[in-house]
Amino acid sequence: MDNFIEEALRTESTLNPLSTTYEENTARLLHAAIGLVTESGEFIDALKKFLFYGRPLDLVNLKEELGDILWYVAVAMSALDTTFEEEMDRVIRKLRTR
C-alpha cells in the first residue's frame, strides 16, 4: 500500500504558485486539502443526484471519486512523512482505546 503513495506522486504537479509564501510541504498540504474537499464534494454530489433527483446511483463514479480522494491523501501523507500503514495502525489503536 505504501507503494501507492510513490506511484501517485509521479503525477503530482510541480507547479507551486505559493512557493514564495509557504514552505513546499505547507503548499502541498494546502493542495491536498483543497483536493480532498473538491473530490469529497463530487462524491456527495453523486449521492445528492441519486437521493433527491431520482437519478441512478453511479457506483462507477463513486469509486472513481474515492480513488481521487486517495490520490490527495497520498500527497498529504507524503508531505507529512507518514504512510497508509502507519495511519491505519494509529486509527485502529485509537478505536481500540474507545
C-alpha positions as CSV (number, residue, x, y, z in Angstrom):
1,M,0.0,0.0,0.0
2,D,2.9,2.4,0.6
3,N,3.9,1.9,-3.0
4,F,0.6,3.7,-3.8
5,I,2.0,6.9,-2.4
6,E,5.1,6.6,-4.5
7,E,3.1,5.8,-7.7
8,A,0.5,8.5,-7.0
9,L,3.2,11.2,-6.5
10,R,4.5,10.5,-10.0
11,T,1.6,12.7,-11.3
12,E,1.8,15.4,-8.6
13,S,2.1,18.9,-10.1
14,T,5.5,20.5,-9.7
15,L,3.9,23.9,-10.2
16,N,3.8,25.7,-6.9
17,P,2.3,29.2,-7.1
18,L,2.8,29.5,-3.3
19,S,6.5,28.8,-3.2
20,T,7.4,32.3,-2.3
21,T,4.9,32.5,0.6
22,Y,4.9,29.0,2.1
23,E,7.4,26.2,2.5
24,E,6.9,23.5,0.0
25,N,5.3,20.9,2.3
26,T,2.8,23.6,3.5
27,A,1.8,24.3,-0.1
28,R,1.5,20.5,-0.7
29,L,-0.8,20.1,2.3
30,L,-2.9,23.0,1.1
31,H,-3.1,21.5,-2.4
32,A,-4.1,18.1,-0.8
33,A,-6.7,19.8,1.5
34,I,-8.3,21.7,-1.4
35,G,-8.3,18.5,-3.5
36,L,-9.9,16.4,-0.7
37,V,-12.7,18.9,-0.3
38,T,-13.3,19.1,-4.0
39,E,-13.4,15.3,-4.5
40,S,-15.5,14.8,-1.4
41,G,-17.9,17.3,-2.9
42,E,-18.1,15.4,-6.1
43,F,-18.7,12.2,-4.1
44,I,-21.6,13.8,-2.1
45,D,-23.0,15.4,-5.3
46,A,-23.4,11.9,-6.9
47,L,-25.3,10.8,-3.8
48,K,-27.4,14.0,-3.9
49,K,-28.4,13.3,-7.5
50,F,-29.5,9.8,-6.5
51,L,-31.3,10.8,-3.4
52,F,-33.0,14.0,-4.4
53,Y,-33.2,13.9,-8.2
54,G,-34.1,10.3,-8.8
55,R,-31.0,9.5,-10.9
56,P,-29.5,6.1,-10.8
57,L,-26.7,5.7,-8.2
58,D,-23.5,5.9,-10.2
59,L,-21.3,3.4,-8.5
60,V,-18.5,3.7,-11.0
61,N,-18.3,7.4,-10.4
62,L,-18.4,7.0,-6.6
63,K,-15.5,4.6,-6.9
64,E,-13.6,7.0,-9.2
65,E,-14.1,9.8,-6.7
66,L,-12.8,7.6,-3.9
67,G,-9.7,6.9,-6.0
68,D,-9.2,10.6,-6.5
69,I,-9.6,11.1,-2.7
70,L,-6.9,8.5,-2.1
71,W,-4.6,10.4,-4.5
72,Y,-4.9,13.6,-2.4
73,V,-4.5,11.6,0.8
74,A,-1.2,10.2,-0.7
75,V,0.0,13.7,-1.3
76,A,-0.9,14.7,2.2
77,M,0.8,11.6,3.7
78,S,3.9,12.3,1.7
79,A,4.0,15.9,2.9
80,L,3.6,14.7,6.5
81,D,6.2,11.9,6.1
82,T,3.8,9.1,7.0
83,T,2.3,6.1,5.3
84,F,-1.1,4.4,4.9
85,E,0.1,1.6,7.2
86,E,1.2,4.0,10.0
87,E,-2.0,5.9,9.9
88,M,-4.2,2.8,9.7
89,D,-2.4,1.4,12.7
90,R,-2.9,4.8,14.5
91,V,-6.6,4.8,13.8
92,I,-7.1,1.2,14.9
93,R,-5.2,1.8,18.2
94,K,-7.3,4.9,18.8
95,L,-10.5,3.0,18.1
96,R,-9.5,0.1,20.4
97,T,-9.0,2.5,23.3
98,R,-12.6,3.8,22.9
